[in-house]
């Protein structure tokens, strides 16, 4: 009857976020694996605020666990929560 629809997401888990941040904070070495080199090419570290310092293509990386907090902040920022016209 119903076909399952696969959805694609760019969200990552807190565990993967911590792994990426650790790779970015570690000193580069000639012995680094290709996976580590790829992480350093794709992601950037900026700032020191916990859970708000990993970026990809200039955009802040968000985890599954914090996505609703990010949505709430965005709604509050545009006053969407209080103003019915917006």
N, C-alpha and C positions, 0 to 999 in steps of 0.2 A: 503494500500500500504506500507507505511513506518511505522515501529514500533518505538515508542519513546524509546530512549536509556537513561537510568538513569546513570548519572556520579556521582562518589563519589569524594569528595574533603575534604581536611583537613583545608582549609582556613576558617577563622572566620571573623566576622564583627568588625569594630572599636568599636562598643558598647560592644560586648562580650569580646573583648580584654581588654577594660577598666574595665569591671566587674571582669575578672580574675585577673588583676593586683591589683585591690582593695582588693580582697579576699586574695591575697598573701601578701599584705602589712599590712593587719589587724592582730592584735594579736590573736593567736589561743585561743579558749575558749571551755570549755566543753559543752557549749550550742550551738555550731556550728552545722548546719544541715549536713546531709550526703552529700549533693551536694557540700557544701563548703569543706568538708573533702576530697572528691574526687578530686576537683580542686587542692587542696594542694598536693595530691599524684601524680597527673598527670603532673602538671606544676611546674616550678621553676622560681624564679626571680633572675636575675643576672645583675649587672650594674645599671647605672642610665640614660642611653641615651633613650630619648623618642621614643617609638615604637620599641625599640631594646633591651628589657630587660626581655621578657618572653620566656622561653624555654620549650620544651617538648622532652624528650628523648635526650637531648643534642643538639637539633636543634632549631634554632630561629623560633618563631611563626610569621607567616605573615598573614596579613588581605587581604580581597578582594580588598580593596581600595589601598593597597600599593604593590600588586603583580607585576605590571608592572615596578615599580621603582626597585624592587628587581631583576627582569630579566635584566633590563638595567645595573644595577651595575655589575651583573655577566658577561654580555657580554663585558663590558668595562674592567673588571678585566682580562679576557683572551684575550684581544685585538681583539675580534671577530668583533667589529664594524668597524675597520679600515683595517684589513688584510684579503683579499679575500681567501687566502690559508688556513686560520684557519676556 
